[in-house]
Amino acid sequence: MEFGPEIIWVIPIGNGIAITQTVTTTWFIMGVLILGSFLLTRKMSLVPSKKQVVAEILVGSIYSLTETTMGKKFKNFAPYVGTILLLIAFSNISGLLGLRPPTADLSTTLGLALMTFVIIHFTGIKSKGIGGYLKGFLDPMPFLLPLNIMGELATPISLSFRLFGNIVGGLIIMTLVYNALGSLAVLVPAVLHAYFDLFAGLLQSFIFAMLTMVFVSLASD
């Protein structure tokens, strides 16, 4: 039994560029988020409409979460935090629509983790200077340099595998349940979908965003 993403089509360039379920579902989610942002922010006014109130509450909540977790000096990270939070959340719950969650593909979660990894170290260099940044690898004792380097390299691995493992685990369990029931698949209790696709999906998106904020703020200490 294979749980990898299926190839939807191949672009005939060179040896062929495979377009998988992960790519097409990610494009779909990006389109939904872009369209939603456009519709919610059209015709902004001093007397807010219902959709403007929704947009203001959403944006305000993300800025509040970022400021509370990282401090006021890092509130400019709110757009990035909000983007990955919404992208991962919509990716995780896309299984409710019968789609294969992009986050069930390690390439997606690793890509997100590497972006955070770059931001972490960019923030560290910007806050401490290159000298202070490099000196941090010698704390608390110089002989711990190899361990400190390994610890930093482990950050994107742990971030990506935590998200990937939780989502693909739920996908595998639901697939096994449907295959076991066969024609009786309609009897699959909704509570399973509510947990694996909704609760666990939203929880993992929140955890990823929180860890991103924590790692970035720690990099400047």
N, C-alpha and C positions, 0 to 999 in steps of 0.2 A: 504494500500500500504506500503510495507516494503522497507527501503532504506539501511538496514544493509548489510554487506558483506555475500555472500553465502558461504556455506561450500562446498569445492571442493572434499575433501576426508577425511577419518578418519583413523589415524594410530592406529591399534589395540593393544594399550598398556594400561593396566589398564582399566579405563572406556572409553578409546578412546581419542586420541588427535586430535582435529578438525583442519584441515588445510583450512583456508578461502581464499577468493580472495585477501584479504590484504596481506597475507603471500606469496602466489604464485607470485603476481605482484611485491612485494618487492624483492623477490628472482630474478625475471626476470630483474628488474632495476639494482640490484647489479651486476648481471652478465654482463649487458651491460656496466656499468661503469668500471668494472674490465677489461673486454675485450678491451674497448676503451682505457683505460690507458696503457694496455700492447701493443697495436698496435701503439699508438702514441709515445711511449718511446723506441721502439725497434731500435737497431742500431743507437744510438745517436753518433753524430760526430761533429767535430769543424766546418765543413761546413754543416749547417743544411739542411735537406730535407724539403719539404713542410709540411709534417706531424709533423716534429720536430718543425718547426716554429709555427704551431698551438698550440702544447703543451706548448712551451715557452711563447707564448702570453697569454694563459689561466692561467698558473701558475703565470706568472708575474703580471697579472691583479689581481689575488686573493691576492698575497702578497702586492701589491700596495694598494688595498682596505683595507686590514687589518691594514697596517702601517698607512695609512691616518686616519682611524677611531680610532684606539686604541693607536697609537704611536709606535715608533721603538722598545721599550722594549717588546712589545707584538707580534712582527712579527712571533714568533714561534707558535702562534695560527692559522696561515694561513692554515695549513693542515686540522685542525678541521673545520674552517669556510668554506673552500672550499668543504670539504666533505658533510657537511650538506646542503650547498647551492646547490650543484649539485644533491644530493639525493632528496631534496625536490622539486627542479625544475623539474626533470625527473618524480617524482611521480605525481606532479600536472598536467603535460601536457600529462600523459599517457592516459587520457581520449580521446585524439585525435586518439588513436589506438583502441578505443572501450573498453579499460580496465577500471576497477574501480580504481580510484586513491587511493593509500594506505593512503594518508593524509585525505581522507574522513572518516577515521576510527579514533576515538578518542584515541584508544590505541597506534596508531603510533605517533600522534602529542604529546601526553602526554609523551611517551617514549623519544622523542627528547627533549622536554622541561625539563624533569627531568635530562637528561645528562647535559644540559646547566646549570641547577640549581646547580648540584654538582660542576661543573667547576667554577661557580661564587663564591661559598663559599670556595672552595679549594684555589682559587686565593686570596680571601680576607684573609684567615688564613696565607697563604704563604707570603703575602706582609706586613701584619700588626702584625703577631704573634697572638697566641691564645688570649692573653690579650687584645691587641688592637682591634682584631676582635669582641670579646664579648663586649668591651666597646662601640663599635659603635652602639650597640642596645640601649644604654642609651642616645644617642644624639638626639636632642639638650637638652632634659630634661629627667631625669630618669623615670618620671611618664608616658612617652610615650613608655616605653618598650613593652607593649602588642600590641600597634599599629604598632611598628616597626617590631615585629615578624610576625604579620598578613600581613604586607606589603611584607615581604620576601616570606612568604608562598604563596602569591597571584601571584608571578612572574611566576612559572611554569603553574599555572592555566590560567593566561591571555595569555601566549605564546601559549599554546596548544589549547585553545578555539578560539583564533583569527584565527589561521591557519585552524583548523578543521571547524569552522563556515563558513568561506569564501569558502572553497572547497566543503563542503557538500551542502551549499546553492546553488552553481552553478550546482551541480549534480542533486539536487532535481528539480530545474527549468528546466534543459534540459530533465529530465525524464518526467516531466509533459507535456512539449511541445511535445515530441515524442508520449506519450500516447494519447494526445488530437488529434494529426494529424492522428494517426493510419497508414493506408496504404499510406498516403500522407507525411510520415515522410521525404521522400527524398527532400521535399520542404523546410525543415528547413534551414533557411539562414546560410551560413557559418560564418557570422559575430557573431552569438551567440557562436559558438564554438571558434572562434578567441578570443572573449572576455573572456568567462568563463574558457576555457581550456588553452589558451595561455597567453593572457595579464594578467589576474588576477592570473593565476598560477605562472608565472614568478615573478610578483610583490610580491606575498605573500612569495615566497622563499627568495627574496631579503630582505623583511622586517624582516623575522625571523632571517636571518643572521646578519642584521644590529643591531637588538635588542640584539642578543647574544653578539656581540662585545661591544656594549654600556654598557650592564649590567656587563660584565666581567671587562672592564676597570674601571668602577665606583667602583667596589668592592675593588680595590687596592688604592683608594684615601683616 
